[in-house]
Amino acid sequence: MEKDLSNHRLSYNKDALLEANTPENPIALFRDWFLSADASETEHEANAMNIATIGIDGFPKNRMVLLKKFNWEGFIFYTNYLSEKGKAIAQNPNICLSFFWHSFERQIIIKGTAEKLAENLSDGYFESRPDGSKLGAWASNQSEIVHSREELENSLATFEDKFSDGDIPRPAHWGGYLVKPISIEFWQGRPNRMHDRIRYTLEADLNWKKVRLAP
């Protein structure tokens, strides 16, 4: 089977990204772009982001997860530490995050280092989750082979019974990561594929160096 996609293209012309309009700290620009996407009616899950890791097999792998918090220090998400991504991060904490907001014709690409959050911070977020999500963290051995859907449902039922009193603690194998950025690239679509690309790189003195990249 063959499908020719040669003519699948759009002209990007919604906005521009110029050095004069960019702050010295890229987190400030991320905040502005994120808040615009999050407030829009066209981006229904603005905090969806792609995470790329280098697996224990040496191959890169991407998957979508949800950003749960960001601050001046970096970007926070939560997962099973024993999952494929968790094992990859344990071996190589250098990862890449990317956001794509189609209706704004914008991308953000973040390179950084992931480190586990303090346990009390993971506890606090876990407590805020719905009970169903809490039980799922216990019931699913994420990334491991299961032989049927029934096996998953039975595991969930086991933990529903175990925690029937309503007190569902955070499992030790589940928690958060803080991704501390070393490079953040902002991409704004422009006509004729002459896109705007501004990259910030963290310098040894902890200041950010800002450059324009060719599209």
Backbone hydrogen bonds, N-H to C=O, Kabsch-Sander energy under -0.5 kcal/mol:
donor,donor_aa,acceptor,acceptor_aa,energy
5,L,3,K,-0.6
8,H,5,L,-2.0
9,R,7,N,-1.2
12,Y,10,L,-0.6
12,Y,190,R,-0.6
13,N,11,S,-0.6
15,D,189,G,-0.6
21,N,18,L,-2.0
22,T,19,E,-1.8
28,A,25,N,-1.0
29,L,25,N,-0.9
30,F,26,P,-2.8
31,R,27,I,-2.6
32,D,28,A,-2.0
33,W,29,L,-2.6
34,F,30,F,-3.2
35,L,31,R,-2.7
36,S,32,D,-1.8
37,A,33,W,-2.2
38,D,34,F,-3.2
39,A,35,L,-1.8
40,S,36,S,-0.7
40,S,37,A,-0.7
44,H,42,T,-0.8
46,A,43,E,-0.5
48,A,45,E,-2.1
49,M,65,V,-3.0
50,N,98,S,-2.9
51,I,63,R,-3.2
52,A,96,C,-2.9
53,T,61,K,-2.2
55,G,53,T,-0.7
55,G,59,F,-3.1
58,G,55,G,-2.1
61,K,53,T,-2.3
63,R,51,I,-1.2
65,V,49,M,-2.8
67,L,47,N,-3.2
67,L,65,V,-0.5
68,K,76,I,-2.8
69,K,76,I,-1.2
71,N,74,G,-2.3
75,F,179,V,-1.9
76,I,69,K,-3.1
77,F,177,Y,-1.7
79,T,175,G,-2.6
81,Y,79,T,-0.6
81,Y,173,H,-3.4
82,L,173,H,-0.7
83,S,80,N,-1.7
87,K,83,S,-2.7
88,A,84,E,-2.0
89,I,85,K,-2.6
90,A,86,G,-2.0
91,Q,87,K,-1.5
92,N,88,A,-2.9
95,I,93,P,-0.7
95,I,112,G,-2.6
96,C,52,A,-1.9
97,L,110,I,-3.0
98,S,50,N,-1.8
99,F,108,I,-2.5
101,W,106,R,-2.6
102,H,100,F,-0.8
104,F,101,W,-1.3
105,E,101,W,-0.8
105,E,102,H,-1.0
106,R,101,W,-1.6
107,Q,187,W,-2.3
108,I,99,F,-2.0
109,I,185,E,-2.4
110,I,97,L,-3.5
111,K,109,I,-0.5
111,K,183,S,-2.6
112,G,95,I,-2.3
113,T,180,K,-2.0
114,A,93,P,-2.6
115,E,178,L,-2.0
117,L,176,G,-2.5
121,L,118,A,-0.9
122,S,118,A,-1.8
123,D,119,E,-2.7
124,G,120,N,-2.0
125,Y,121,L,-2.0
126,F,122,S,-2.7
127,E,123,D,-2.3
128,S,124,G,-0.9
128,S,125,Y,-0.8
129,R,125,Y,-0.5
129,R,126,F,-1.4
134,K,130,P,-2.0
135,L,131,D,-2.7
136,G,132,G,-1.9
137,A,133,S,-1.6
138,W,134,K,-1.0
139,A,135,L,-2.6
140,S,136,G,-2.0
141,N,139,A,-0.6
142,Q,140,S,-1.6
144,E,141,N,-2.3
152,L,148,S,-1.0
153,E,149,R,-2.5
154,N,150,E,-2.7
155,S,151,E,-1.9
156,L,152,L,-2.5
157,A,153,E,-2.4
158,T,154,N,-2.1
159,F,155,S,-1.8
160,E,156,L,-2.4
161,D,157,A,-2.0
162,K,158,T,-2.1
163,F,159,F,-2.4
164,S,161,D,-1.4
166,G,163,F,-2.1
168,I,166,G,-0.9
174,W,171,P,-1.9
175,G,79,T,-2.4
177,Y,77,F,-2.9
178,L,115,E,-3.1
179,V,75,F,-3.3
179,V,177,Y,-0.5
180,K,113,T,-2.8
180,K,178,L,-0.7
182,I,111,K,-3.1
183,S,111,K,-1.8
184,I,200,Y,-2.3
185,E,109,I,-3.0
186,F,198,I,-3.1
187,W,107,Q,-2.9
188,Q,196,D,-2.7
189,G,105,E,-3.1
193,R,190,R,-0.8
194,M,191,P,-2.0
195,H,193,R,-1.2
196,D,188,Q,-2.5
197,R,213,L,-0.5
198,I,186,F,-2.3
199,R,211,V,-2.7
200,Y,184,I,-2.9
201,T,209,K,-2.5
202,L,182,I,-2.7
203,E,207,N,-3.2
206,L,203,E,-2.1
209,K,201,T,-3.1
211,V,199,R,-2.3
213,L,197,R,-2.6
